């Protein structure tokens, strides 16, 4: 399976998508217009190892809701990601059983290297 969960309106996501080789081999899902299902999120967690790994602490709502002052559980991370797409660290790229989470230069380079060497 090859899938990318992203935001069509996010310039960072769009820049990353343009930099990826073999983008045409991926199914793209704009999580704002097509929200993730529980099953999709559970599949991501299985690859990532935890919901926390998928959770974005950089989301504006994280601070606005006072979540930075709380101790969150795995169930909390899952619930917040499902409640609002902004809590998913984007983009999430799944390629051939591997998962790449977020937009750091290191992660983007890992995806490009992975796709270039297959």
N, CA, C and O atoms as a GROMACS GRO file, in nm:
protein
  472
    1UNK      N    1   0.084  -0.118   0.000
    1UNK     CA    2   0.000   0.000   0.000
    1UNK      C    3   0.089   0.125   0.000
    1UNK      O    4   0.191   0.131   0.068
    2UNK      N    5   0.046   0.221  -0.077
    2UNK     CA    6   0.116   0.350  -0.083
    2UNK      C    7   0.012   0.460  -0.069
    2UNK      O    8  -0.076   0.477  -0.153
    3UNK      N    9   0.025   0.535   0.040
    3UNK     CA   10  -0.075   0.638   0.066
    3UNK      C   11  -0.009   0.756   0.135
    3UNK      O   12   0.086   0.741   0.213
    4UNK      N   13  -0.061   0.875   0.105
    4UNK     CA   14  -0.013   0.996   0.170
    4UNK      C   15  -0.133   1.070   0.227
    4UNK      O   16  -0.226   1.106   0.155
    5UNK      N   17  -0.128   1.092   0.358
    5UNK     CA   18  -0.230   1.172   0.426
    5UNK      C   19  -0.172   1.313   0.438
    5UNK      O   20  -0.065   1.333   0.495
    6UNK      N   21  -0.244   1.410   0.382
    6UNK     CA   22  -0.190   1.546   0.376
    6UNK      C   23  -0.303   1.647   0.378
    6UNK      O   24  -0.421   1.612   0.383
    7UNK      N   25  -0.265   1.774   0.375
    7UNK     CA   26  -0.362   1.883   0.361
    7UNK      C   27  -0.334   1.952   0.229
    7UNK      O   28  -0.223   2.000   0.204
    8UNK      N   29  -0.434   1.958   0.145
    8UNK     CA   30  -0.419   2.021   0.014
    8UNK      C   31  -0.389   2.170   0.028
    8UNK      O   32  -0.323   2.229  -0.057
    9UNK      N   33  -0.438   2.231   0.135
    9UNK     CA   34  -0.421   2.375   0.155
    9UNK      C   35  -0.291   2.411   0.227
    9UNK      O   36  -0.264   2.529   0.250
   10UNK      N   37  -0.211   2.312   0.264
   10UNK     CA   38  -0.087   2.336   0.338
   10UNK      C   39   0.030   2.348   0.239
   10UNK      O   40   0.060   2.254   0.166
   11UNK      N   41   0.093   2.463   0.238
   11UNK     CA   42   0.203   2.486   0.143
   11UNK      C   43   0.321   2.393   0.171
   11UNK      O   44   0.390   2.352   0.078
   12UNK      N   45   0.345   2.359   0.296
   12UNK     CA   46   0.455   2.268   0.330
   12UNK      C   47   0.426   2.129   0.273
   12UNK      O   48   0.515   2.067   0.213
   13UNK      N   49   0.303   2.080   0.291
   13UNK     CA   50   0.267   1.950   0.234
   13UNK      C   51   0.282   1.950   0.082
   13UNK      O   52   0.334   1.855   0.024
   14UNK      N   53   0.238   2.057   0.018
   14UNK     CA   54   0.245   2.065  -0.128
   14UNK      C   55   0.390   2.066  -0.176
   14UNK      O   56   0.423   2.002  -0.275
   15UNK      N   57   0.476   2.139  -0.105
   15UNK     CA   58   0.618   2.144  -0.141
   15UNK      C   59   0.680   2.005  -0.129
   15UNK      O   60   0.757   1.964  -0.216
   16UNK      N   61   0.646   1.933  -0.023
   16UNK     CA   62   0.699   1.798  -0.002
   16UNK      C   63   0.650   1.704  -0.111
   16UNK      O   64   0.727   1.626  -0.166
   17UNK      N   65   0.521   1.711  -0.143
   17UNK     CA   66   0.466   1.624  -0.247
   17UNK      C   67   0.539   1.646  -0.380
   17UNK      O   68   0.568   1.550  -0.452
   18UNK      N   69   0.567   1.771  -0.413
   18UNK     CA   70   0.637   1.802  -0.539
   18UNK      C   71   0.778   1.747  -0.542
   18UNK      O   72   0.833   1.722  -0.649
   19UNK      N   73   0.838   1.728  -0.424
   19UNK     CA   74   0.977   1.682  -0.419
   19UNK      C   75   0.988   1.529  -0.425
   19UNK      O   76   1.098   1.476  -0.440
   20UNK      N   77   0.875   1.459  -0.412
   20UNK     CA   78   0.880   1.313  -0.405
   20UNK      C   79   0.887   1.247  -0.542
   20UNK      O   80   0.807   1.278  -0.631
   21UNK      N   81   0.983   1.155  -0.560
   21UNK     CA   82   0.983   1.077  -0.683
   21UNK      C   83   0.869   0.975  -0.677
   21UNK      O   84   0.829   0.931  -0.569
   22UNK      N   85   0.819   0.938  -0.792
   22UNK     CA   86   0.716   0.833  -0.804
   22UNK      C   87   0.586   0.868  -0.731
   22UNK      O   88   0.517   0.779  -0.681
   23UNK      N   89   0.554   0.997  -0.724
   23UNK     CA   90   0.433   1.040  -0.656
   23UNK      C   91   0.309   0.975  -0.716
   23UNK      O   92   0.210   0.951  -0.646
   24UNK      N   93   0.314   0.947  -0.845
   24UNK     CA   94   0.198   0.887  -0.913
   24UNK      C   95   0.166   0.747  -0.863
   24UNK      O   96   0.058   0.694  -0.892
   25UNK      N   97   0.258   0.686  -0.788
   25UNK     CA   98   0.232   0.551  -0.734
   25UNK      C   99   0.158   0.556  -0.600
   25UNK      O  100   0.129   0.451  -0.542
   26UNK      N  101   0.128   0.676  -0.552
   26UNK     CA  102   0.061   0.693  -0.424
   26UNK      C  103  -0.083   0.735  -0.439
   26UNK      O  104  -0.120   0.804  -0.534
   27UNK      N  105  -0.165   0.691  -0.343
   27UNK     CA  106  -0.301   0.742  -0.329
   27UNK      C  107  -0.291   0.860  -0.232
   27UNK      O  108  -0.233   0.846  -0.124
   28UNK      N  109  -0.347   0.973  -0.269
   28UNK     CA  110  -0.343   1.092  -0.184
   28UNK      C  111  -0.478   1.109  -0.114
   28UNK      O  112  -0.583   1.094  -0.176
   29UNK      N  113  -0.474   1.142   0.014
   29UNK     CA  114  -0.597   1.169   0.088
   29UNK      C  115  -0.583   1.303   0.159
   29UNK      O  116  -0.501   1.318   0.250
   30UNK      N  117  -0.664   1.399   0.116
   30UNK     CA  118  -0.669   1.529   0.181
   30UNK      C  119  -0.754   1.512   0.306
   30UNK      O  120  -0.876   1.494   0.296
   31UNK      N  121  -0.691   1.517   0.424
   31UNK     CA  122  -0.761   1.483   0.548
   31UNK      C  123  -0.862   1.589   0.592
   31UNK      O  124  -0.939   1.567   0.685
   32UNK      N  125  -0.861   1.704   0.525
   32UNK     CA  126  -0.960   1.806   0.558
   32UNK      C  127  -1.092   1.776   0.488
   32UNK      O  128  -1.199   1.791   0.547
   33UNK      N  129  -1.085   1.735   0.362
   33UNK     CA  130  -1.207   1.707   0.286
   33UNK      C  131  -1.250   1.560   0.297
   33UNK      O  132  -1.367   1.528   0.277
   34UNK      N  133  -1.155   1.472   0.329
   34UNK     CA  134  -1.186   1.329   0.346
   34UNK      C  135  -1.123   1.283   0.478
   34UNK      O  136  -1.012   1.230   0.479
   35UNK      N  137  -1.194   1.303   0.590
   35UNK     CA  138  -1.137   1.270   0.721
   35UNK      C  139  -1.093   1.125   0.731
   35UNK      O  140  -1.148   1.036   0.667
   36UNK      N  141  -0.990   1.103   0.814
   36UNK     CA  142  -0.940   0.968   0.837
   36UNK      C  143  -1.044   0.887   0.914
   36UNK      O  144  -1.122   0.940   0.993
   37UNK      N  145  -1.043   0.759   0.889
   37UNK     CA  146  -1.131   0.669   0.962
   37UNK      C  147  -1.052   0.613   1.083
   37UNK      O  148  -0.930   0.625   1.090
   38UNK      N  149  -1.125   0.554   1.176
   38UNK     CA  150  -1.062   0.489   1.290
   38UNK      C  151  -0.968   0.379   1.239
   38UNK      O  152  -0.857   0.364   1.289
   39UNK      N  153  -1.013   0.304   1.141
   39UNK     CA  154  -0.932   0.195   1.085
   39UNK      C  155  -0.801   0.248   1.025
   39UNK      O  156  -0.695   0.190   1.046
   40UNK      N  157  -0.810   0.359   0.951
   40UNK     CA  158  -0.688   0.417   0.892
   40UNK      C  159  -0.591   0.462   1.000
   40UNK      O  160  -0.471   0.438   0.991
   41UNK      N  161  -0.644   0.528   1.103
   41UNK     CA  162  -0.559   0.576   1.211
   41UNK      C  163  -0.496   0.458   1.286
   41UNK      O  164  -0.380   0.463   1.324
   42UNK      N  165  -0.574   0.352   1.307
   42UNK     CA  166  -0.520   0.233   1.374
   42UNK      C  167  -0.409   0.168   1.291
   42UNK      O  168  -0.311   0.119   1.347
   43UNK      N  169  -0.424   0.168   1.159
   43UNK     CA  170  -0.320   0.114   1.071
   43UNK      C  171  -0.193   0.199   1.081
   43UNK      O  172  -0.082   0.145   1.084
   44UNK      N  173  -0.208   0.330   1.087
   44UNK     CA  174  -0.093   0.419   1.102
   44UNK      C  175  -0.024   0.393   1.236
   44UNK      O  176   0.099   0.388   1.243
   45UNK      N  177  -0.103   0.377   1.343
   45UNK     CA  178  -0.047   0.353   1.476
   45UNK      C  179   0.032   0.222   1.478
   45UNK      O  180   0.137   0.213   1.541
   46UNK      N  181  -0.020   0.123   1.410
   46UNK     CA  182   0.048  -0.006   1.406
   46UNK      C  183   0.189   0.009   1.345
   46UNK      O  184   0.285  -0.050   1.394
   47UNK      N  185   0.199   0.089   1.240
   47UNK     CA  186   0.329   0.112   1.176
   47UNK      C  187   0.417   0.206   1.258
   47UNK      O  188   0.539   0.188   1.264
   48UNK      N  189   0.356   0.306   1.320
   48UNK     CA  190   0.431   0.408   1.394
   48UNK      C  191   0.469   0.363   1.534
   48UNK      O  192   0.566   0.413   1.591
   49UNK      N  193   0.392   0.270   1.591
   49UNK     CA  194   0.420   0.222   1.724
   49UNK      C  195   0.336   0.288   1.833
   49UNK      O  196   0.321   0.232   1.942
   50UNK      N  197   0.282   0.405   1.805
   50UNK     CA  198   0.198   0.473   1.903
   50UNK      C  199   0.118   0.584   1.835
   50UNK      O  200   0.153   0.630   1.726
   51UNK      N  201   0.010   0.625   1.901
   51UNK     CA  202  -0.066   0.741   1.852
   51UNK      C  203   0.014   0.869   1.878
   51UNK      O  204   0.005   0.965   1.802
   52UNK      N  205   0.090   0.868   1.986
   52UNK     CA  206   0.170   0.986   2.020
   52UNK      C  207   0.266   1.021   1.908
   52UNK      O  208   0.290   1.139   1.881
   53UNK      N  209   0.323   0.921   1.842
   53UNK     CA  210   0.416   0.945   1.731
   53UNK      C  211   0.348   1.017   1.615
   53UNK      O  212   0.414   1.085   1.536
   54UNK      N  213   0.217   1.003   1.605
   54UNK     CA  214   0.140   1.066   1.497
   54UNK      C  215   0.085   1.203   1.536
   54UNK      O  216   0.033   1.276   1.451
   55UNK      N  217   0.097   1.237   1.662
   55UNK     CA  218   0.034   1.357   1.716
   55UNK      C  219   0.123   1.479   1.700
   55UNK      O  220   0.243   1.473   1.726
   56UNK      N  221   0.064   1.588   1.656
   56UNK     CA  222   0.139   1.713   1.638
   56UNK      C  223   0.121   1.805   1.758
   56UNK      O  224   0.010   1.851   1.788
   57UNK      N  225   0.231   1.829   1.825
   57UNK     CA  226   0.228   1.925   1.936
   57UNK      C  227   0.246   2.068   1.884
   57UNK      O  228   0.241   2.163   1.962
   58UNK      N  229   0.266   2.082   1.755
   58UNK     CA  230   0.281   2.215   1.695
   58UNK      C  231   0.146   2.274   1.652
   58UNK      O  232   0.139   2.389   1.611
   59UNK      N  233   0.041   2.195   1.662
   59UNK     CA  234  -0.093   2.242   1.623
   59UNK      C  235  -0.135   2.357   1.714
   59UNK      O  236  -0.116   2.352   1.835
   60UNK      N  237  -0.193   2.460   1.653
   60UNK     CA  238  -0.240   2.576   1.728
   60UNK      C  239  -0.339   2.535   1.836
   60UNK      O  240  -0.334   2.588   1.948
   61UNK      N  241  -0.428   2.442   1.805
   61UNK     CA  242  -0.527   2.396   1.902
   61UNK      C  243  -0.463   2.331   2.024
   61UNK      O  244  -0.523   2.330   2.132
   62UNK      N  245  -0.344   2.276   2.009
   62UNK     CA  246  -0.276   2.211   2.120
   62UNK      C  247  -0.255   2.310   2.234
   62UNK      O  248  -0.278   2.278   2.351
   63UNK      N  249  -0.212   2.430   2.198
   63UNK     CA  250  -0.191   2.533   2.300
   63UNK      C  251  -0.324   2.596   2.341
   63UNK      O  252  -0.348   2.619   2.459
   64UNK      N  253  -0.409   2.625   2.242
   64UNK     CA  254  -0.538   2.690   2.271
   64UNK      C  255  -0.624   2.609   2.367
   64UNK      O  256  -0.693   2.666   2.452
   65UNK      N  257  -0.621   2.477   2.354
   65UNK     CA  258  -0.703   2.391   2.439
   65UNK      C  259  -0.634   2.358   2.572
   65UNK      O  260  -0.690   2.288   2.656
   66UNK      N  261  -0.512   2.410   2.590
   66UNK     CA  262  -0.440   2.384   2.715
   66UNK      C  263  -0.386   2.244   2.727
   66UNK      O  264  -0.355   2.198   2.837
   67UNK      N  265  -0.374   2.173   2.615
   67UNK     CA  266  -0.329   2.033   2.619
   67UNK      C  267  -0.183   2.022   2.660
   67UNK      O  268  -0.141   1.919   2.713
   68UNK      N  269  -0.105   2.128   2.635
   68UNK     CA  270   0.037   2.122   2.672
   68UNK      C  271   0.057   2.112   2.822
   68UNK      O  272   0.163   2.072   2.870
   69UNK      N  273  -0.047   2.150   2.897
   69UNK     CA  274  -0.039   2.145   3.043
   69UNK      C  275  -0.098   2.016   3.100
   69UNK      O  276  -0.103   1.999   3.222
   70UNK      N  277  -0.143   1.926   3.013
   70UNK     CA  278  -0.204   1.801   3.058
   70UNK      C  279  -0.112   1.683   3.026
   70UNK      O  280  -0.026   1.692   2.938
   71UNK      N  281  -0.133   1.574   3.097
   71UNK     CA  282  -0.063   1.450   3.066
   71UNK      C  283  -0.160   1.368   2.982
   71UNK      O  284  -0.264   1.322   3.030
   72UNK      N  285  -0.125   1.351   2.855
   72UNK     CA  286  -0.214   1.282   2.761
   72UNK      C  287  -0.180   1.133   2.752
   72UNK      O  288  -0.063   1.095   2.757
   73UNK      N  289  -0.283   1.051   2.740
   73UNK     CA  290  -0.266   0.907   2.723
   73UNK      C  291  -0.276   0.872   2.575
   73UNK      O  292  -0.310   0.957   2.492
   74UNK      N  293  -0.246   0.748   2.543
   74UNK     CA  294  -0.261   0.703   2.404
   74UNK      C  295  -0.406   0.722   2.357
   74UNK      O  296  -0.429   0.760   2.242
   75UNK      N  297  -0.502   0.694   2.444
   75UNK     CA  298  -0.644   0.713   2.409
   75UNK      C  299  -0.674   0.859   2.380
   75UNK      O  300  -0.752   0.890   2.290
   76UNK      N  301  -0.611   0.950   2.455
   76UNK     CA  302  -0.629   1.094   2.430
   76UNK      C  303  -0.572   1.132   2.294
   76UNK      O  304  -0.638   1.202   2.217
   77UNK      N  305  -0.450   1.086   2.265
   77UNK     CA  306  -0.389   1.118   2.136
   77UNK      C  307  -0.479   1.071   2.021
   77UNK      O  308  -0.502   1.145   1.925
   78UNK      N  309  -0.530   0.950   2.032
   78UNK     CA  310  -0.617   0.895   1.928
   78UNK      C  311  -0.743   0.979   1.914
   78UNK      O  312  -0.782   1.016   1.803
   79UNK      N  313  -0.806   1.010   2.025
   79UNK     CA  314  -0.931   1.087   2.022
   79UNK      C  315  -0.910   1.224   1.959
   79UNK      O  316  -0.988   1.266   1.874
   80UNK      N  317  -0.805   1.294   2.000
   80UNK     CA  318  -0.782   1.428   1.945
   80UNK      C  319  -0.750   1.424   1.795
   80UNK      O  320  -0.796   1.510   1.720
   81UNK      N  321  -0.672   1.326   1.752
   81UNK     CA  322  -0.641   1.315   1.609
   81UNK      C  323  -0.770   1.291   1.529
   81UNK      O  324  -0.789   1.349   1.423
   82UNK      N  325  -0.856   1.205   1.580
   82UNK     CA  326  -0.982   1.177   1.510
   82UNK      C  327  -1.078   1.295   1.515
   82UNK      O  328  -1.155   1.316   1.421
   83UNK      N  329  -1.075   1.372   1.624
   83UNK     CA  330  -1.165   1.487   1.637
   83UNK      C  331  -1.129   1.601   1.543
   83UNK      O  332  -1.218   1.667   1.489
   84UNK      N  333  -0.998   1.624   1.522
   84UNK     CA  334  -0.959   1.736   1.438
   84UNK      C  335  -0.830   1.704   1.364
   84UNK      O  336  -0.730   1.667   1.426
   85UNK      N  337  -0.834   1.718   1.233
   85UNK     CA  338  -0.721   1.681   1.147
   85UNK      C  339  -0.592   1.757   1.183
   85UNK      O  340  -0.483   1.710   1.154
   86UNK      N  341  -0.605   1.873   1.245
   86UNK     CA  342  -0.487   1.952   1.276
   86UNK      C  343  -0.392   1.882   1.372
   86UNK      O  344  -0.274   1.916   1.380
   87UNK      N  345  -0.443   1.783   1.447
   87UNK     CA  346  -0.359   1.712   1.544
   87UNK      C  347  -0.273   1.602   1.480
   87UNK      O  348  -0.189   1.543   1.547
   88UNK      N  349  -0.294   1.573   1.352
   88UNK     CA  350  -0.210   1.474   1.285
   88UNK      C  351  -0.083   1.544   1.234
   88UNK      O  352  -0.091   1.645   1.165
   89UNK      N  353   0.031   1.490   1.270
   89UNK     CA  354   0.157   1.544   1.222
   89UNK      C  355   0.165   1.511   1.073
   89UNK      O  356   0.165   1.394   1.035
   90UNK      N  357   0.172   1.613   0.989
   90UNK     CA  358   0.159   1.593   0.845
   90UNK      C  359   0.287   1.629   0.770
   90UNK      O  360   0.369   1.709   0.816
   91UNK      N  361   0.301   1.567   0.652
   91UNK     CA  362   0.220   1.458   0.599
   91UNK      C  363   0.259   1.324   0.662
   91UNK      O  364   0.366   1.310   0.721
   92UNK      N  365   0.169   1.227   0.648
   92UNK     CA  366   0.200   1.089   0.686
   92UNK      C  367   0.209   1.012   0.555
   92UNK      O  368   0.113   1.006   0.478
   93UNK      N  369   0.325   0.954   0.532
   93UNK     CA  370   0.350   0.882   0.407
   93UNK      C  371   0.371   0.736   0.440
   93UNK      O  372   0.458   0.700   0.520
   94UNK      N  373   0.289   0.651   0.378
   94UNK     CA  374   0.302   0.506   0.397
   94UNK      C  375   0.344   0.447   0.263
   94UNK      O  376   0.276   0.464   0.162
   95UNK      N  377   0.457   0.377   0.266
   95UNK     CA  378   0.508   0.318   0.142
   95UNK      C  379   0.562   0.178   0.172
   95UNK      O  380   0.662   0.162   0.242
   96UNK      N  381   0.495   0.081   0.117
   96UNK     CA  382   0.543  -0.057   0.125
   96UNK      C  383   0.575  -0.102   0.268
   96UNK      O  384   0.681  -0.159   0.294
   97UNK      N  385   0.483  -0.074   0.359
   97UNK     CA  386   0.498  -0.119   0.497
   97UNK      C  387   0.582  -0.029   0.585
   97UNK      O  388   0.601  -0.059   0.703
   98UNK      N  389   0.632   0.081   0.532
   98UNK     CA  390   0.710   0.177   0.611
   98UNK      C  391   0.626   0.304   0.627
   98UNK      O  392   0.546   0.338   0.540
   99UNK      N  393   0.647   0.374   0.740
   99UNK     CA  394   0.573   0.497   0.764
   99UNK      C  395   0.672   0.610   0.790
   99UNK      O  396   0.772   0.593   0.860
  100UNK      N  397   0.641   0.725   0.732
  100UNK     CA  398   0.721   0.845   0.749
  100UNK      C  399   0.626   0.954   0.796
  100UNK      O  400   0.524   0.982   0.732
  101UNK      N  401   0.659   1.016   0.910
  101UNK     CA  402   0.566   1.108   0.974
  101UNK      C  403   0.627   1.247   0.986
  101UNK      O  404   0.738   1.263   1.038
  102UNK      N  405   0.556   1.347   0.937
  102UNK     CA  406   0.597   1.485   0.958
  102UNK      C  407   0.672   1.544   0.842
  102UNK      O  408   0.691   1.482   0.737
  103UNK      N  409   0.716   1.668   0.863
  103UNK     CA  410   0.773   1.745   0.753
  103UNK      C  411   0.916   1.791   0.780
  103UNK      O  412   0.965   1.883   0.714
  104UNK      N  413   0.983   1.729   0.876
  104UNK     CA  414   1.122   1.768   0.900
  104UNK      C  415   1.207   1.732   0.779
  104UNK      O  416   1.175   1.638   0.705
  105UNK      N  417   1.314   1.806   0.760
  105UNK     CA  418   1.403   1.780   0.648
  105UNK      C  419   1.453   1.635   0.650
  105UNK      O  420   1.461   1.570   0.546
  106UNK      N  421   1.486   1.586   0.770
  106UNK     CA  422   1.536   1.449   0.785
  106UNK      C  423   1.435   1.346   0.737
  106UNK      O  424   1.471   1.253   0.664
  107UNK      N  425   1.309   1.362   0.776
  107UNK     CA  426   1.204   1.267   0.736
  107UNK      C  427   1.181   1.272   0.585
  107UNK      O  428   1.170   1.169   0.520
  108UNK      N  429   1.174   1.393   0.530
  108UNK     CA  430   1.152   1.408   0.386
  108UNK      C  431   1.266   1.342   0.309
  108UNK      O  432   1.243   1.274   0.209
  109UNK      N  433   1.390   1.362   0.356
  109UNK     CA  434   1.505   1.301   0.288
  109UNK      C  435   1.499   1.149   0.298
  109UNK      O  436   1.536   1.079   0.203
  110UNK      N  437   1.454   1.096   0.412
  110UNK     CA  438   1.440   0.950   0.427
  110UNK      C  439   1.340   0.894   0.325
  110UNK      O  440   1.362   0.788   0.267
  111UNK      N  441   1.230   0.965   0.304
  111UNK     CA  442   1.129   0.921   0.205
  111UNK      C  443   1.189   0.923   0.065
  111UNK      O  444   1.176   0.826  -0.010
  112UNK      N  445   1.254   1.032   0.031
  112UNK     CA  446   1.314   1.044  -0.103
  112UNK      C  447   1.418   0.933  -0.125
  112UNK      O  448   1.420   0.870  -0.230
  113UNK      N  449   1.503   0.909  -0.026
  113UNK     CA  450   1.604   0.803  -0.038
  113UNK      C  451   1.539   0.666  -0.052
  113UNK      O  452   1.582   0.584  -0.133
  114UNK      N  453   1.434   0.641   0.028
  114UNK     CA  454   1.363   0.512   0.023
  114UNK      C  455   1.304   0.490  -0.116
  114UNK      O  456   1.318   0.382  -0.173
  115UNK      N  457   1.238   0.592  -0.171
  115UNK     CA  458   1.173   0.579  -0.301
  115UNK      C  459   1.276   0.570  -0.415
  115UNK      O  460   1.250   0.505  -0.516
  116UNK      N  461   1.390   0.633  -0.399
  116UNK     CA  462   1.491   0.632  -0.503
  116UNK      C  463   1.566   0.498  -0.512
  116UNK      O  464   1.621   0.464  -0.616
  117UNK      N  465   1.567   0.423  -0.402
  117UNK     CA  466   1.643   0.298  -0.398
  117UNK      C  467   1.559   0.173  -0.406
  117UNK      O  468   1.603   0.066  -0.363
  118UNK      N  469   1.441   0.185  -0.458
  118UNK     CA  470   1.359   0.064  -0.467
  118UNK      C  471   1.361   0.010  -0.606
  118UNK      O  472   1.298  -0.092  -0.634
   0.00000   0.00000   0.00000
